[in-house]
Amino acid sequence: MGKRLALVDDDQNILTSVSLALEAEGFEIDTYHDGEQALQGLSRRPADLAILDIKMPRMTGIELLEKLRLKSAMPVIFLTSKDDELDEALGLGLGADDYITKPFSQRLLLARIQAVLRRTGAASSPEASAQQIRQGDLLLDPERHLVSWKQKDVKLTVTEFLLLQALATRPGHVKNRDQLMDAAYGESVFLDDRTIDSHVKRLRRKFKATDPAFDQIETLYGIGYRYKTQDS
């Protein structure tokens, strides 16, 4: 039996099109039109992952996530609009696993769902990956999608992890925004350059919360970003 997903959105077109696409991939889908309905439904019928719209009547996605986190660590992906940056940051702070900006492709959503499920499943395994990446005080485990700085865990979304992995795998080498976009979203997805800048800003913010002196991600204005070696 496939994984059960909860899809919560007040847009019936999204509920219909996304649920049909995901059912075709073997998932079982429960759909809800607002946060209150979803909260009641998920208490009776838990899901393996929830996909939440941020702006909904009766109860927003942020409010729903806050209530869910009181009793569940269920993985959550947000669906957001381009002007939801503050809400995104709040949601990620509450423990959302990733977010996707509308409009989005079904293929991108499927890839994000699979990555989050793979990460959360692997994170429950006590075995360390043999493919860990170490760069000074940074440790990345791609198989388990885990990252630590100076032996302290740093919780990243799937997108943030993929961006950091692309930078840290070759420290000192510059990655332009197109290369980082390909690393995080795939070559068939085209986004505004500011999307990558926003992700990098969040990456820095999360590492600085762990270590205020963190400055390994360097901006080369007009070119891109690079991960500095710790002796540079």
Secondary structure as UniProt FT lines:
FT   STRAND          4..8
FT   HELIX           12..24
FT   TURN            25..26
FT   STRAND          28..32
FT   HELIX           35..44
FT   STRAND          49..53
FT   HELIX           61..68
FT   TURN            69..71
FT   STRAND          76..80
FT   TURN            82..83
FT   HELIX           85..94
FT   STRAND          98..101
FT   HELIX           106..123
FT   TURN            130..131
FT   STRAND          133..135
FT   TURN            136..137
FT   STRAND          138..141
FT   TURN            142..145
FT   STRAND          146..149
FT   TURN            150..151
FT   STRAND          152..153
FT   HELIX           158..168
FT   TURN            171..172
FT   STRAND          175..176
FT   HELIX           177..185
FT   TURN            187..188
FT   HELIX           193..210
FT   TURN            212..213
FT   STRAND          217..220
FT   TURN            221..223
FT   STRAND          224..227
FT   TURN            230..231
//
